[in-house]
Amino acid sequence: MSTSAKKKTAKGIRYTDAQKQEVVDFATSYNATNSRGGQSKAAEKFGISPLTVAAWLAASGAPKASKKAPKGAKAPKAVKSAKAKSDSRVGTRYTPEQKQEVTDFVASYNEANGRGGQSQAAAKFGISPLTVMAWLKASGAPKAGKKIKDAKAPKAGKAAKVSKAAAQSSGATGSGFSAKLSALDGLYRQIQKAESDLADLNAKFVSLKASI
């Protein structure tokens, strides 16, 4: 296309098919290299309206400029992948069998380790700890840490053994022995109550900690 043709801006100017093809080829080549922008670059280079360039491109059947980012731009693709991954977790529905599998795992873990089943199940099955806790409540499963109360029986037996040994070693007889035995029994009952209260507090502490 001649220089004089580029500078003509008078309305109604006519371009030959060869001139139109030159503009179309330029825009197509530019888009092939840069993905987009060929239309505006051609309009700037040849002094033609972008709408005119667009009309010539459409009439020639040239492919439209790609709206995708260049191949080297990986960030948008990664964002799309992350969004798809996030969306796949939304609205997930679990069957009663799957819920039962989770609650059974928690019960088994707590039975073997005393506590920690809720957090372990959340990590193993990829579920929120709050969801696991809700399923446990719905299933009526016992809370972690309740086994601490079972420790009272051995302690009681140990305390009774100690009190008996103390009574035998004292060598006391008659009313004096009965008074001391009664005093020991009273102390033992107080110890039992204190141990029971401590066990309850420990159970509440373990249960609350496991739910965090």
Secondary structure, 3 states (H helix, E strand, C coil): CCHHHHHCCCCCCCCCHHHHHHHHHHHHHHHHHHCCCHHHHHHHHHCCCHHHHHHHHHHHCCCCCCCCCCCCCCHHHHHHHHHHHHHHHCCCCCCHHHHHHHHHHHHHHHHHHCCCHHHHHHHHHCCCHHHHHHHHHHHCCCCCCHHHHHHHHHHHHHHHHHHHHHHHHHCCCHHHHHHHHHHHHHHHHHHHHHHHHHHHHHHHHHHHHHCC
